[in-house]
């Protein structure tokens, strides 16, 4: 969760100091929201209940979230997020679960060598095997800052989250002529409230999807 928040905050700060998007642009809308809810719901179900098909549930969840992000690629950053989630979905589809490299866990400081045998990898994950077709798609990258093993898909998704957060901040501030802290152009209070509310809804919905999509294959 920490890396998601950090990526969103960095993206939002960058967006705050960039010029706002034009006031003449329509507030973008999210489509196929049901896919997002389905993806999140499957992950909640798999995390709460101990099921023998958790790998399948994770794969279906990631597929739904990838489709949702791709459908909403008109939002800058969603396309990148779709690529990252798709990478994770492919990894799960190839291996029946998300493979986790033991050395990545140890090198990142997530667990010690002695605790490795008793480590609970979480929903839809298992340790990497020599028979895996594409182990490099799994959680094979140690990230010391997050004390986690991450996948290429995770890192791509984080970039999408940061980009999306920055663009949503720019949407929320549209009608202002200058970047934050430099100056602003006055606009009607009704337009300001309408734009802020719409952008706030987008931010909330996108944050939920980003947490589910990018956080699924992290192992701590």
Buried (B, 14 or more C-beta within 10 A) or exposed (E): EEBBEBBBEBBBBBBBEBBBBEBEEEBBEBEBBEBBBBBBBBBEBBBEEEEEEBBBBBBBBBBBBBBBBBBBBEBBBBBBBBBBBBBBBBBBBBBBBBBBBBEBBBBBBBBEEEEBEEBEBBBBBBBBEEEBEEBEBBBBBBBEEBBBBBBBBBBBBBBBBBBBBBBBBBBBBBBBEEBBEEEBEEBEEEEBEEBBEBBEEBBEBBBBBBBBBBBBBBBB
